[in-house]
Amino acid sequence: VFARARENARKANCLSNLKQIGSAAMMYAQDYDEVTVPAYFYENGSACPANLTGWWKLLESYTKNEQVKVCPSGHHTCVWGVPISYGVNALVMYRSLALFQNPADLIQFFDNGVYMEIYDPDNYADYGVVDGGYVARRHGDGFNAAFCDGHVKWIRRSNRAMWVPQ
């Protein structure tokens, strides 16, 4: 009973983290002509691999909280030395929000266990992985997700329509 209560509290904390990340992403889009945050970018405008970083860096000024990047229920992936528990759906990153017919149905951020992004838009051979296969089901046979409109929810099973813009 206590273990379940603790896990429910961690699940709620994770949802709160994703809500803050989703809200930060919405604020970012409002500041950048309704364009979503890119999955990766080069700091200082330099295309040197040492300057490559990710979406979390662009959202830091909006979240102002380093802890939102780590789910309390699971292990986090260290990407470039950054502890992070959430992945991104690269199909919706660095895109105009106007391109999405149903942003409330499209996953943008999610509990992630292995990779930072689940799709490389420059490598269409990877297209088949856009099915939630890399999500970390760390919350009772499901995962938490933030959608392109900023709302969050726990999901038991996702479908292709939740990952691929229409």
GILINQUI-V971464 format. One record per helix or strand of 3 or more residues. SS is the DSSP state (hx for helix, st for strand). FROM is the first residue (numbers start at 1). LEN is the number of residues. Records with the same first field share a line. If there is no record, write none. Layout:
SS=FROM-LEN, FROM-LEN
//
This chain:
hx=2-30, 43-3, 49-3, 55-9, 66-4, 90-3, 97-3, 103-3, 124-6, 160-3
st=40-3, 52-3, 77-3, 82-3, 86-3, 107-6, 143-5, 152-4
//
